[in-house]
Amino acid sequence: MAKNHNWMNFKTEQHGKVYHGYQRLYDGIDASAAIAFIVGSALFFSEATMVAGTWLFLFGSVFFGVRPVVHLVRDFHMARLPTPGAGGDD
């Protein structure tokens, strides 16, 4: 059985692994968005780098748009994982 934290009870070890894999992906996207916005903001201080800053703002926005998609994909993936006693083992 997966390590159970008080606030997370997974049905199987596989559920825990899948959940945490998606969480790492989500965190990576979140960090990438933050970095893109911070660097993009700094680039806006100079007219010479404003175009690059604009592109980073666009990338950051795309990252933020992908975040909920990761959650949806995770939820569908988790729902399709086999659970103990779910039947189908006839």
Backbone bond lengths (Angstrom), bond angles and torsions (degrees), N, CA, C in turn:
res aa  C-N    CA-C-N  psi(-1)  N-CA   C-N-CA  omega(-1)  CA-C   N-CA-C  phi
1 M - - - 1.459 - - 1.516 108.30 -
2 A 1.349 116.44 145.03 1.461 121.82 179.70 1.521 110.07 -65.99
3 K 1.323 114.55 157.05 1.460 118.19 175.63 1.519 108.02 -62.05
4 N 1.293 116.05 122.36 1.460 120.00 179.75 1.514 109.74 -96.64
5 H 1.315 114.56 123.51 1.447 120.30 171.22 1.524 105.62 -91.70
6 N 1.282 117.84 157.68 1.467 120.44 -177.75 1.521 112.56 -54.25
7 W 1.331 117.17 -32.83 1.450 120.29 -175.08 1.515 112.40 -99.18
8 M 1.341 118.19 -0.46 1.459 120.78 -179.66 1.511 109.72 -132.96
9 N 1.290 116.83 114.01 1.458 121.26 175.02 1.517 108.34 -120.17
10 F 1.327 115.64 106.78 1.451 120.75 -179.42 1.522 109.10 -92.76
11 K 1.331 115.22 148.06 1.455 120.75 -178.26 1.526 111.74 -68.67
12 T 1.329 116.47 -36.30 1.468 121.28 178.91 1.526 109.02 -141.57
13 E 1.316 115.88 168.21 1.466 120.69 176.33 1.521 110.10 -61.95
14 Q 1.336 116.36 -36.98 1.460 120.79 178.91 1.532 111.02 -61.79
15 H 1.332 117.44 -39.83 1.457 120.61 177.07 1.536 110.58 -59.31
16 G 1.321 116.29 -43.61 1.460 120.40 179.28 1.515 112.38 -63.56
17 K 1.333 116.45 -43.30 1.466 120.69 179.60 1.530 111.23 -64.05
18 V 1.323 116.70 -44.41 1.460 120.37 179.77 1.531 110.12 -63.25
19 Y 1.315 116.03 -46.53 1.461 120.55 -179.31 1.530 110.52 -58.12
20 H 1.327 116.26 -48.08 1.467 119.84 -177.40 1.521 111.98 -68.81
21 G 1.331 117.92 -31.90 1.462 120.55 175.23 1.527 111.12 -62.45
22 Y 1.330 115.77 -45.91 1.463 119.37 177.33 1.521 111.12 -65.88
23 Q 1.321 117.60 -34.53 1.460 120.42 178.96 1.524 110.56 -64.38
24 R 1.338 117.67 -39.82 1.465 120.70 177.12 1.529 110.44 -63.63
25 L 1.344 116.61 -41.89 1.462 120.61 177.49 1.526 110.21 -61.31
26 Y 1.324 116.54 -47.04 1.466 122.20 179.72 1.527 110.22 -59.03
27 D 1.318 116.85 -45.97 1.468 120.56 -179.87 1.526 111.32 -63.60
28 G 1.333 116.97 -38.76 1.462 120.86 177.81 1.523 111.54 -63.83
29 I 1.328 116.36 -41.85 1.463 120.64 177.61 1.520 109.80 -65.23
30 D 1.315 116.70 -42.86 1.466 121.80 179.15 1.529 110.72 -59.82
31 A 1.317 116.87 -46.92 1.464 121.07 179.81 1.529 110.98 -64.87
32 S 1.331 117.05 -40.52 1.469 120.60 178.87 1.518 111.20 -62.70
33 A 1.325 116.55 -41.17 1.468 120.35 178.03 1.528 110.53 -62.65
34 A 1.319 116.33 -44.77 1.461 119.99 -179.48 1.526 111.06 -62.75
35 I 1.317 116.80 -43.81 1.473 120.71 179.44 1.522 110.30 -63.08
36 A 1.343 116.56 -43.75 1.469 119.88 179.63 1.520 110.86 -60.09
37 F 1.326 117.40 -42.26 1.469 119.89 -179.88 1.523 112.09 -70.28
38 I 1.315 117.95 -38.34 1.471 120.27 179.58 1.523 110.70 -66.75
39 V 1.326 116.64 -48.87 1.468 119.84 179.84 1.528 110.01 -65.74
40 G 1.349 116.32 -41.87 1.463 119.68 177.79 1.517 111.94 -59.25
41 S 1.307 116.71 -39.69 1.466 120.53 178.28 1.522 111.03 -63.62
42 A 1.327 116.30 -43.65 1.470 120.26 179.28 1.539 110.55 -63.43
43 L 1.323 117.12 -37.23 1.459 120.21 -179.36 1.526 112.31 -69.28
44 F 1.302 117.82 -18.47 1.460 120.93 179.59 1.529 112.54 -75.54
45 F 1.317 118.18 -8.15 1.462 120.01 179.15 1.524 112.33 -74.49
46 S 1.318 116.93 -15.55 1.458 120.52 -179.61 1.529 109.29 -125.75
47 E 1.348 115.84 136.39 1.459 118.66 177.72 1.522 111.49 -64.72
48 A 1.313 117.35 -27.89 1.463 121.27 -178.62 1.530 112.18 -67.31
49 T 1.330 117.52 -25.81 1.475 120.68 -177.29 1.531 113.01 -113.50
50 M 1.337 115.82 9.93 1.462 119.87 -176.03 1.534 112.70 -63.89
51 V 1.320 117.80 -36.69 1.472 120.45 179.61 1.529 109.51 -64.79
52 A 1.313 117.42 -43.56 1.473 120.42 177.92 1.530 109.79 -62.61
53 G 1.320 116.97 -39.81 1.466 120.98 177.74 1.520 111.19 -62.38
54 T 1.331 116.72 -40.53 1.464 120.69 178.17 1.522 110.91 -62.16
55 W 1.334 116.32 -42.58 1.475 120.03 177.94 1.522 110.94 -62.44
56 L 1.318 117.15 -40.16 1.466 119.47 179.12 1.522 111.41 -66.68
57 F 1.332 117.16 -35.40 1.466 119.42 174.77 1.532 110.08 -62.99
58 L 1.328 116.25 -40.63 1.465 119.47 178.02 1.527 110.55 -63.40
59 F 1.334 116.93 -46.16 1.471 120.12 178.42 1.527 111.11 -60.45
60 G 1.324 116.79 -43.43 1.462 120.35 178.46 1.514 111.32 -60.48
61 S 1.316 116.78 -40.62 1.459 121.03 178.57 1.527 111.29 -65.00
62 V 1.319 116.84 -40.45 1.471 120.57 177.33 1.525 109.59 -63.09
63 F 1.326 117.04 -43.87 1.472 119.84 177.60 1.525 110.57 -57.58
64 F 1.327 117.02 -45.01 1.464 119.80 179.42 1.525 111.41 -65.46
65 G 1.320 117.56 -29.73 1.457 120.84 176.45 1.515 112.82 -73.09
66 V 1.322 117.04 -27.98 1.463 121.93 -179.35 1.533 111.32 -77.90
67 R 1.308 116.96 -26.32 1.473 120.78 -176.80 1.531 113.44 -51.77
68 P 1.333 119.99 -52.42 1.467 118.29 -179.80 1.526 113.01 -66.48
69 V 1.326 116.94 -27.02 1.467 119.88 177.30 1.525 109.75 -65.34
70 V 1.323 117.00 -39.63 1.465 121.05 177.22 1.530 109.79 -59.37
71 H 1.315 117.14 -42.22 1.472 120.31 178.98 1.522 111.20 -64.56
72 L 1.323 117.71 -42.23 1.463 120.44 178.84 1.520 111.65 -63.39
73 V 1.323 116.24 -45.86 1.468 120.31 179.25 1.524 109.94 -61.78
74 R 1.330 116.93 -43.44 1.467 120.92 177.49 1.524 111.04 -58.67
75 D 1.326 116.79 -47.15 1.462 120.15 -178.28 1.521 111.96 -62.16
76 F 1.333 117.51 -42.31 1.465 120.41 176.95 1.526 111.07 -65.53
77 H 1.335 116.69 -41.13 1.463 121.20 178.50 1.525 110.53 -62.24
78 M 1.327 116.29 -46.38 1.470 120.40 -179.48 1.531 110.92 -62.97
79 A 1.323 117.16 -37.84 1.464 120.59 -179.15 1.523 112.01 -67.01
80 R 1.321 116.91 -25.98 1.468 120.47 -178.79 1.526 113.73 -88.35
81 L 1.314 117.16 -9.20 1.467 119.87 -179.81 1.537 109.50 -71.12
82 P 1.323 116.43 142.87 1.469 118.85 177.98 1.521 111.29 -67.24
83 T 1.314 115.18 144.23 1.458 120.39 177.80 1.525 109.17 -120.37
84 P 1.325 116.88 151.78 1.464 119.70 179.13 1.524 109.86 -61.82
85 G 1.336 115.57 134.30 1.454 121.06 177.06 1.517 113.86 75.46
86 A 1.316 117.41 16.31 1.463 120.25 -177.82 1.520 111.86 -82.05
87 G 1.290 117.21 -3.39 1.462 120.06 -179.27 1.516 110.62 85.61
88 G 1.312 115.07 -170.77 1.465 120.01 -179.08 1.503 113.37 78.73
89 D 1.327 118.16 3.63 1.459 120.70 -179.97 1.524 111.16 -99.60
90 D 1.324 117.23 17.85 1.461 121.70 -176.23 1.501 112.44 -63.70
